[in-house]
Amino acid sequence: MSRESTIIPQPPTTPAFVTRRSPPGAQGSETVRKAGEVTLQEPRYGDYAATALDPHDRLTIWHVGEYAKLLADTFSEWGTWLSAIKIGP
C-alpha cells in the first residue's frame, strides 16, 4: 500500500473567530498568528489545534496550532504556536 503525501506551502497557524452578533454560518477573517517557515511534504497538517476561552477572565481566547518549523537548512518538522486574543472591553 502506498502512502500519498501532500505538499503544503509554508503552513501557518490561522484562527478565525465569530461573535454573538455574527449571522449563523458566518466566519470571521483568518488572522495569521505564526507564519510557516518552510514548505513541508506532509499529509497530516492540522491534526493538533485547539481554541479555548480562558476561564479566569472570560475575555481571553487561547489558540494552539501547528506551523511548518525550520530546524536546519535541510530539516523541518511541525512546530507548535500558542497565542492569545483579548476580546471585549
N, C-alpha and C positions, 0 to 999 in steps of 0.2 A: 504494500500500500504506500503510495507516495503522499508526501505532505506538501500541500501548496503553501507558498509564502506570499506575503503581501508587502509591497514596498510602500512605506509610509513616509512622505517627505516631512522631516522635522516636526513630529507631533508635539504640540504644546498641551498644556492643561488650560481649558477654556470653559468655565462655568457660564451658564445663562440663567437669569432669575426672572421671576414674575412677582407681582404684588397682589394684594387682595382686590385691588381695583382693576386688575387685568381681566379682559374678557376670557371666557372659557376657551381653552385650547391655545391661548396666546403664549408666546415665548419671548422673553426679552432678548436683546442682542448679546452675543457672546463677548466675553472680556478675557483677553489673553492674560493669564496670571504669571505664567512662566513659559517662555518660548522654547521650542525644541532647539537642540544644539547640533543635531546631526540627523541624516536620513537613516532610518532603520528598515531592515527587511525582516519583519516580524508579523506573525498572524494574530497576535493577542493584545493589540493596543486597547486600552480602556477597561481591562479586567478589574483593575483596582482603583476605584474612585468613590468618594463619598462626600456628602454635603449635610451639615447638621447645624441647627440653631443652638447657640450657647445657652445652657440652662441658667447661668448665673445672671446675665443681663438681658437676655432675650432680644438683644439688638445686634448681636454679632453672629454672622453666618460663617462657619468654618468650612473650607473646601480642601480636600486632599485629592490630588490627581497625579497621573503619570506624565512624564515628558521624556523625550529622547535625550539621554545624557551622554556626552562625550567624555571618556575616561583617559584616552590617549589618542595619538594620531590615527591609529587603525582599530581601536577598540571602543565599543559603545555598549550601552545597556539602558534599561529603564531606570529613570530617577523618580523620586517622589517629591512633590512640592506641596507645602501646606500654606494656605493663605486665609486671611480673614477679611470680611467685608462688613463694615458697620452700616446698619440701616436705621431709619428713624431719626429722632431729633438729635 
